[in-house]
Amino acid sequence: MTKLIINGAKGRMGQTLITCAGRIPELQVVAGTDVGDDLAAHLAGCDAVIDFTLHHATADVASLCAAHGKALVIGTTGHNESEKAAIRAAAAKIPMVWATNFSTGVNTLFWLTRKAAEILGPGFDLEVVEMHHRLKKDAPSGTATTLLEILADVRKVQLAEALRHGRQGITGERTASEIGIHALRGGDVVGDHTVIFAANGERVELTHKASSRETFANGALRAAQWVVGRAPGIYDMQDVLGLK
Ligand SMILES: NC(=O)c1ccc[n+]([C@@H]2O[C@H](COP(=O)([O-])OP(=O)(O)OC[C@H]3O[C@@H](n4cnc5c(N)ncnc54)[C@H](O)[C@@H]3O)[C@@H](O)[C@H]2O)c1
């Protein structure tokens, strides 16, 4: 039996996690915490914490888990560099699964994107388009950022230099080295991502569309069961799924 705390329990993902955990006999949610609750007070009774909150909350959660020797699953996205550094520091003491997307389909998209970029080569222009519901607070999505990191890695370019966020005005012709990202927001879209490889005469598009948050929740719950008892360090969903 794996005992879990869901941090961000009142949120869209938190609620979905609690529902999905209730269907898995090997899991027990011992506490759901949110703004104003004392996470530290509950930690002794759990094996792992699952954090789906806001970017500025995760680093404190990670250091609390490190202090109490508890495994951590991070689904929250949008962290800045100093928040990421603080999370990485905590991973010296505890095992973490930190993934921008816990769905099996999206992790397949990550794998396919790397393969397609390798096969198609530099003659193809790279653009990523994502769409999410109107309430999402960060852009581009963490999943889109992972896709961009994969593309930059295959092309051997610095992402910060290659990235073009949308385009406006007299932008000039597209350069071969740039990687475009376009974030659409509206309605109740759970999460759509398309990677476009465009060349003269042909175009390849890889698309994933999530229609339920349960795909993320079930992946995060699987990650929580997998991570308890592992060596300290940062793992991702490719590790959990055995795709490495
Ligand atoms: N990795 C994935 O697969 C995946 C999938 C979906 C969403 N997300 C990410 O998960 C996060 C949450 O998404 P959501 O749609 O559930 O958002 P949400 O706004 O519905 O829920 C966030 C919850 O966190 C709570 N919260 C904020 N600060 C907190 C703090 N300091 N301590 C405890 N709780 C706090 C809020 O009160 C809220 O209840 C976002 O960063 C989103 O991008 C990741």
The ligand as an SDF file (V2000), in Angstrom:
LIG
                    3D

 44 48  0  0  0  0  0  0  0  0999 V2000
    2.3590   17.3510  -15.5990 N   0  0  0  0  0  0  0  0  0  0  0  0
    1.1180   17.1410  -16.0820 C   0  0  0  0  0  0  0  0  0  0  0  0
    0.8030   16.0660  -16.6520 O   0  0  0  0  0  0  0  0  0  0  0  0
    0.0800   18.2150  -15.8930 C   0  0  0  0  0  0  0  0  0  0  0  0
   -1.2470   18.0430  -16.3340 C   0  0  0  0  0  0  0  0  0  0  0  0
   -2.1860   19.0270  -16.0430 C   0  0  0  0  0  0  0  0  0  0  0  0
   -1.8010   20.1700  -15.3500 C   0  0  0  0  0  0  0  0  0  0  0  0
   -0.4960   20.3180  -14.9700 N   0  0  0  0  0  0  0  0  0  0  0  0
   -0.0460   21.4590  -14.1740 C   0  0  0  0  0  0  0  0  0  0  0  0
   -0.4840   21.2640  -12.8310 O   0  0  0  0  0  0  0  0  0  0  0  0
   -0.6940   22.5340  -12.1950 C   0  0  0  0  0  0  0  0  0  0  0  0
   -2.0850   22.5840  -11.6000 C   0  0  0  0  0  0  0  0  0  0  0  0
   -3.0410   22.5390  -12.6500 O   0  0  0  0  0  0  0  0  0  0  0  0
   -4.6020   22.6370  -12.3300 P   0  0  0  0  0  0  0  0  0  0  0  0
   -5.2940   22.7190  -13.6530 O   0  0  0  0  0  0  0  0  0  0  0  0
   -4.9920   21.5920  -11.3610 O   0  0  0  0  0  0  0  0  0  0  0  0
   -4.6500   24.0700  -11.6250 O   0  0  0  0  0  0  0  0  0  0  0  0
   -5.7230   24.6090  -10.5590 P   0  0  0  0  0  0  0  0  0  0  0  0
   -5.5350   26.1010  -10.5590 O   0  0  0  0  0  0  0  0  0  0  0  0
   -7.0750   24.0520  -10.8530 O   0  0  0  0  0  0  0  0  0  0  0  0
   -5.2420   23.9780   -9.1490 O   0  0  0  0  0  0  0  0  0  0  0  0
   -4.0920   24.3760   -8.4680 C   0  0  0  0  0  0  0  0  0  0  0  0
   -4.3880   24.1880   -6.9890 C   0  0  0  0  0  0  0  0  0  0  0  0
   -3.1610   24.4400   -6.2670 O   0  0  0  0  0  0  0  0  0  0  0  0
   -3.5030   25.2000   -5.1180 C   0  0  0  0  0  0  0  0  0  0  0  0
   -2.3260   25.9100   -4.6410 N   0  0  0  0  0  0  0  0  0  0  0  0
   -1.7690   27.0580   -5.0870 C   0  0  0  0  0  0  0  0  0  0  0  0
   -0.7220   27.4150   -4.3380 N   0  0  0  0  0  0  0  0  0  0  0  0
   -0.5910   26.4580   -3.3880 C   0  0  0  0  0  0  0  0  0  0  0  0
    0.2910   26.2600   -2.2970 C   0  0  0  0  0  0  0  0  0  0  0  0
    1.2900   27.1420   -2.0350 N   0  0  0  0  0  0  0  0  0  0  0  0
    0.1530   25.1560   -1.5090 N   0  0  0  0  0  0  0  0  0  0  0  0
   -0.8520   24.2680   -1.7440 C   0  0  0  0  0  0  0  0  0  0  0  0
   -1.7470   24.4130   -2.7570 N   0  0  0  0  0  0  0  0  0  0  0  0
   -1.6090   25.4950   -3.5710 C   0  0  0  0  0  0  0  0  0  0  0  0
   -4.6290   26.1260   -5.5790 C   0  0  0  0  0  0  0  0  0  0  0  0
   -5.3570   26.6410   -4.4760 O   0  0  0  0  0  0  0  0  0  0  0  0
   -5.4410   25.1820   -6.4470 C   0  0  0  0  0  0  0  0  0  0  0  0
   -6.4090   24.4740   -5.6850 O   0  0  0  0  0  0  0  0  0  0  0  0
   -0.4030   23.5730  -13.2740 C   0  0  0  0  0  0  0  0  0  0  0  0
    0.9450   23.9930  -13.1600 O   0  0  0  0  0  0  0  0  0  0  0  0
   -0.6020   22.8040  -14.5660 C   0  0  0  0  0  0  0  0  0  0  0  0
    0.1230   23.3490  -15.6600 O   0  0  0  0  0  0  0  0  0  0  0  0
    0.4340   19.3680  -15.2310 C   0  0  0  0  0  0  0  0  0  0  0  0
  1  2  1  0
  2  3  2  0
  2  4  1  0
  4  5  1  0
  4 44  2  0
  5  6  2  0
  6  7  1  0
  7  8  2  0
  8  9  1  0
  8 44  1  0
  9 10  1  0
  9 42  1  0
 10 11  1  0
 11 12  1  0
 11 40  1  0
 12 13  1  0
 13 14  1  0
 14 15  2  0
 14 16  1  0
 14 17  1  0
 17 18  1  0
 18 19  2  0
 18 20  1  0
 18 21  1  0
 21 22  1  0
 22 23  1  0
 23 24  1  0
 23 38  1  0
 24 25  1  0
 25 26  1  0
 25 36  1  0
 26 27  1  0
 26 35  1  0
 27 28  2  0
 28 29  1  0
 29 30  1  0
 29 35  2  0
 30 31  1  0
 30 32  2  0
 32 33  1  0
 33 34  2  0
 34 35  1  0
 36 37  1  0
 36 38  1  0
 38 39  1  0
 40 41  1  0
 40 42  1  0
 42 43  1  0
M  CHG  2   8   1  16  -1
M  END
$$$$
